[in-house]
Amino acid sequence: MVPKLKLRTQILFVFLVLLAVSSVITISFTYARNSGTIRKMAQDLINAVKELIVDKISCMAKDLERLPQMEMDYFNRYPSLSLENKELIFYFLDTFRYYPTLAANHIATPDGNALIFFNLAVADKPYSFTNTKTLPKGTSYAIVFVNRSGGTGKEVWAYYDENLEPISKEEIPFQGYDPRDRPWYIGAVKEGKLFWTDVFSYVPTGNPGIAIAMPVYNEKKELICVIAADLSLHLFSLFMTNQSIGKTGKAFILNESGELIIPTSIDTNTRINHKVLSDAYSKFAKEKQSDFLFKSGGEKYLAAIHSFPLSFENHWFIVIIDPLTDYFGEIIKTGHRVVLISLLILLVAGLLVIFFSRRISAPIVALSEEINKITRLDLESDKRVKSNVQEIYLIDSSIADMRIALRSFSRYVPKEIVKELLLRGQDIVVGGEMKFVTTLFADLTGFTPITETYPIKTVNALLAEYFDGLSKIILAHQGNIDKYTGDGLMAMWGAPQPIEEPEEKACTAALLCQSWESSLNRSRRERNLPEFHTRFGIDIEGLLYRPSLQALQ
């Protein structure tokens, strides 16, 4: 049976559900719309930063790719590889003024001789390959001449100030440096054209960097030298770090294996750590999308990935990542406030609904009590229910009229009959009717000794099992149980509703009852319980007098 709820409970439930649903729909729609707009703006901002980085690095790359060609032309004019070649020295030092991102310039010949120009504003302490001495005061640039002529080899270092004026010069023991072992020399000779190296460690600083190199040939296609320019990754790192990406967004450079190139390390305590970076690159490698949203460590991030504008043997990628909360922090806070306000509205509205629902339901409960009194024929009450609701007023008036009518009716009809009529929803007509019915009588033989032998609890259980079986068979064959008489019962066919062939159905039921009783007795013998034996009698043309009933329409 479905449990019944009070009216005010149902009113409160329905109202709160409707209010909650409308609040959720409104909040969700507003959040979704605002989220979509903010996310697009955030993605556009990230893409703008990405394009800025790509353009800046592309410009740097194009400038740097022109540099070896220009230096090659100048070397062809002044081919002497020594510190005494003033025109060549001045030209190569002067390139640092126009290319402040350069860390070093190289000229290396096939016999292992080299001139190396260092920009001290970029390269950290590039004094010697042992880094054991301090630089002369005021030094901005340094040149090392590696000379392998004569078999023993030597190194001469010269120092210049910011105006390219010489400061001092000294010779140090040969450190064994061979430019022919460097990645830029090997790559340029192998490719025979302009060549970008992958990341390698600079000599003498050990800092990571990349280089662009070009081989120089004579008319006979013989290698004269290799000219190279170093670009410190530290400069890329500073440039990318200075880019504003939301509140906590960061830019990185990875190789095609997902290894970090720039910066060289990440603070593990930051929101964007190695795990976040790895998750972003894994999604990119799998789905090949340049702009996407991903999740890492329970937090959502926006990402933009672009191929590095320089071509290396191992491809690089620019990766920009920004937590979504950088853009959605305020909208999330606003959403929380809206939820709290909605809950407060629900609370206040709920209290108001409880108050008004009680005012509505209280008169209905009172009317229900009055109706219950009427069903018990307690007609003495003259209580009237007051309410401003028109429907309740009409019901109260109808109940009052019904109470008066029943009082009048009860003066002429016994109350018990009236109760039965109220329960049946039927009216009684003066008089009665005669019906031919088929009646079945069943009575147990020898039942008294059983009651004297077994406990009453056992006897009741045996009777319950017995009557249950007989009743099911009789009811299954359209019979009606009129009464149970101790150890017997009486059933009839043809009343109160007529049926076809009532005699046949009664006889069939009696035979089936006998068969079922035989099965029951076999089971009881196995359980050492007493057997029942029934006498059946059937009256096929009995008369039954009943009050005439007519259903109310």
Buried (B, 14 or more C-beta within 10 A) or exposed (E): EEEEEEBBEEBBEEBBEEBEEEBEEEBEEBBEEBBEEBBEEBBEBBBEBBEEBBEBBEEBBEEBBEBBEEBBEBBEEBBEBEBEBEEBBEBBBEBBEEBEBBBBBBBBBBEBBBBBBBBBEBBBBBBBBEEEEEBBEEBBBBBBBBBBEEEEBBBBBBBBBEEBEBBEBEEBEBBEBEBBEBBBBBBBBEBEEBBBBBBBEBBBBEBBBBBBBBBBEEEEEEBBBBBBBBBBBBBBBEBBEEBEBBEEBBBBBBBBEBEBBBBEEBEEEEBBBEEBBBBBBEBBEEEEEBBBBBEBEEEEBBBBBBEBBBEBEEBBBBBBBBBBBBBBEEBEEBBEEBEEEBEEEBEEBBEEBBEBBBEBBBBBBBBBEBEEBBEEBEBEEEEEBEBEEEEBBEBBEEBBEBBEEBEEEBEEEEEEEBEBBBEEEBEBEEEEEEBEBBBBBBBBEEBEEBBEEBEEEBBEEBBEBBBEBBBEBBEEBBBBBBEBEEBBBBBBBBBEEEBEEBBEBBBBBBEBBBEBBEEBBEEBEEEEBBBBEBEBEBBBEBEBEEEEBEEEE
